[in-house]
Amino acid sequence: MKLGKYLQDNFYQFLVFGICYVIQLLIFFAFKVDQAVLLASSFLYLVCLCLILLIPYFRKKRFYTDLLANTFALDKSYLVLETLTKPAFYEGELLYQAFYEINKSMNENVRQIEEHLQDFKEYIEMWIHEVKIPLSTLVLISNNHQEQFDKKTRLQLKRLEDYVDQVLYYARSENAEKDYYIKEVDLAKVIKNVGLKNMDDLLAHQIDYLVENVHYQVFTDSKWLEFILGQIVNNSIKYKRNIPHSYLQISVKEDQATTTLIIEDNGIGIKAADLKQVFDKSFTGENGRNTNQSTGMGLYIAKKMCEKLGHKIEIASVYHAYTKVSITFAKNNYYDVLK
């Protein structure tokens, strides 16, 4: 709270005091008041003016200074009321009460919105589970009766199943920690499951699924890791380059502190301008504009889930050469001690 602005805001008080002071001087001159009395009266008048203006200023200054400073300092500015002491002046009390009512109303609205969102999320999850039953049945039937379902139909059913899974994991991603079960997981088993699930797509696109040096144990949630790896494999299939020999190679590197899962392909790659945004929500980039299969959600969800699991996911690529995704798992000495 600046003194200059405060005094400027009280200009009319100065004006009224000035008019009163001039009237008083005229009265003193009219009655030929002694000059010493005139000076003493003027001095007293100015002192009173200063006190009347400055005392309220210093009473208000701390409250308003704290209000502005705390508002700008907080990530959630609407919580500023919790950081303030109730003011001792009437205007401040009115403002404090108004903030309290506004905050109370906002919290109530937020609570209602959260309840609606939670209800909608639960409905979506329930609906997806219901849809997955007939969809999984269709996939099973198509695989068991391949003479009645051509390859294109089976691939489309597989794609539909993948999109339904993607919606389910995205709906759960806000509170994914409730669905976690962290334990020691065999990477080789996860990689095998993902390969089997995508076998038809890999064969249809003539992509070699190369796996080497993957018999390592990491602490993660196997279900979530399969989904994350599945999104990366799907992208490799989706953005295959039209060359004689296409491959998707999975390997693992380990050091004293970390274990890193590496997924590399020789597909069309990612342009340097798009590389920094590949984990952004709904970002499809140059490759996405050239295909109608891209949603821009797979890597976004994968990144979000890796962060919640405490893993680090990175991507490197050279356009028309390769794409390499790395998922790094930190080793936890606590588990080693317990074992």
PyMOL commands that set and color helices and strands:
alter all, ss='L'
color gray80, all
select helices_A, chain A and resi 3-9+11-30+35-73+77-83+90-144+151-179+187-197+199-204+222-238+272-275+285-289+298-309+333-338
alter helices_A, ss='H'
color red, helices_A
select strands_A, chain A and resi 183-186+207-211+217-220+246-254+258-265+312-318+322-330
alter strands_A, ss='S'
color yellow, strands_A
deselect
rebuild
show_as cartoon
